């Protein structure tokens, strides 16, 4: 398929016209990519438009799709139940086909709805559209939204405190029951994502085939966004309008960024954006203004991002991943990926073996810094490969590693955290990855998303 890289061509030079892709250059620091393939497909974005929120049955099948422009309604326009009692609210990533081509210093990723020759099948996956929580009554991890609405505005009382469904206390976020004293206050954790919980604990709450192996699904959405915007800088300024040629431009912005000290004062780094704030956007890309009450110095307005139905895709809470483990060895650091949810594990910190089901994918840099290059895989996996970029060069996102002096505490098995948190600033983004935490630690700003594949 090297003919795809024919010099000067942006249209395919062979019979199959049903693909669109992006081309970059390993020797370039420019985050902007070149659109190649069928340019009409770049305008239509047929794969991206098939990302859809839905309510699932217990076995993961679709109970009903939610409305394209309003997730509070069913596709038919009737009212939907999205507080998880009718089933988890999930985001569907459709099946599609992908091809990676590398020729010299240039790389190309091509995408198609059809099984073209040489293209790799990317199976259908689902991921919760926002960070998930725990149903404390039924002891299971769920995805839902407990907000009440006044038209398209979130309903609040006379003091500006968010009003929630009557059953919201069963799904308290933050630290769970330990945060009950905050109910009804400005930093209430009702309706918020659950944090301060270890991967292994969440794993025990996952039922009926759900899991928190989020890297695979998250990484796919990252590349679909890069394809749509022909850019590696997901934090570039948000621009709602298309270019004169009908393409998406800019990025998704930095709407959820906050000052670290102020966030700590407000609630000790606990969640401050309720699940489902972007329900009014449906499956569309956009931003919703949300007022955080009681913030240091006065109420604070943040702009909650949603990309094609994926709410707060980065720069809010660090995303726990159960399908990736990092092994920092004395001479190299390696990322391992598991595609079998029944084999997900946290692994022992100092184990000298690779856990069953995990496959070596990529070596990682041994120093922290902005990512200049990522390794690319025919299966669609990508990991930081080379440091030396900046917030406006290369992949524009940050990689963290604990390896400084090859001391014992820096070596062994670690987990991968994705996306960055609200106080990460320009370090955050789809490519942001932290490999410096063991699998057992918990934190007020570590959250999880339910997944199926």
Buried (B, 14 or more C-beta within 10 A) or exposed (E): BEEBBEEEEBEBEEEBBBBBBBBBEBEBEBBEBBBBBBBEBBBEBBBBBBBBBBBBBEEBEBBBBBBBEBBBBBBEEEEBBBBBBBBBBBBBBBBBBBBBBBEEEBBBBBBBBEEBEBBBEBEEBBBBBBBBBBBBEEEBBBBBBBBBEEEEEBEBEEEEBBBBBEBBBBBBBBBBEEBBEBBEBBBBBBBBBBBBBBBEBBBEBBBEEBBBBBBBBBBBBBBBBBBBBBBBBBBBEBBEEEEEEEBBBBBBBBBBBBBEEBBBBBBBBBBBBBBBBBBBBBBBBBBBEBEBBBBEEEEBEBBBBBBBBBBBBBBBBBBBBBBBBBBBEEEEBBBBBBBEBEBBBBBEEEEEEBBEBBEEBBBBBBEBBBBBBBBBBEBBBBBBBBBBBBBBBBBBBBBBBBBEEEEEEBBBBBBBBBBBBBBBBBBBBBBBBBBBBBBEEBBBBBBBBBBBB
